[in-house]
């Protein structure tokens, strides 16, 4: 399997490693880590049985893929300098840094360096959810995809759509959590226990998505099946429509996209 070096050992790096190991996309001895906090590196090495403890120059030289998981405000030029100094020119850099474009990475890493830009989702342990991915022209995607798909599904994007994807898809799980919480609260308000209400919401959520996939129907078609004239369901939807639920949700998504764009420009 490919050798992978992670620069930055934060929460997202840990989530990616955990998922990749679980799905056997990479061997523990093929992973190396570096971070400004050596205790964090030692913790992840021990937690996931990462036995390869090469010094940073050797780890970079051996790496087929180098995942940059630092923060946008960190010393990215310094990281690039280390890569340029020690890594093979054929090693692919996988950047999960929010707001740092392929063009900026090319300036730092060289025009011929293979670079993949990824916006990972936070559902890594489930294997569900989409990560948004944009490649430059030098990336050989075929050998890289099994690793990327080990921590979620992959949606290939034009880079101009990355900010939109971040504000909609990656932040989108927040709206699902919020909806589940609000609907469970409604069940408790109506008289069910918290446990009963939560179980019903979870099953309805999973079941509704399964029905949409199974039938290929538009959501409105399935709602029509579920609502008899002057019945319970349509009366509930009438009140929901009056609350501007759809407009509020859409405004929230657009606000998240705007904020992503602002951060990208900083």
Buried (B, 14 or more C-beta within 10 A) or exposed (E): BBBBBBBBBBEBBBBBBBBBBBBEBBBBEBBBBBBEEEEBBBBBBEEBEBEBEBEBEEBBBBBBBBBBBBEEEBEBEEBBEBBBEBBEEEBBBBBBBBBBBBEBBBEBBBEEBBBBBBBBBBBBEEBEBBBBBBBBEBBEBEEBBBBBBBBBEBBEBEBEBBBBBBBBBBBBBEBEEEBBEEBBBEBBEEEBEEEEBBBBBEEEBEEBEEBBEEEEBEEEEBBEEBBEEEEEEBEEBEEEEEEEBEEEBEEBBEEBBEBBBEEBEE
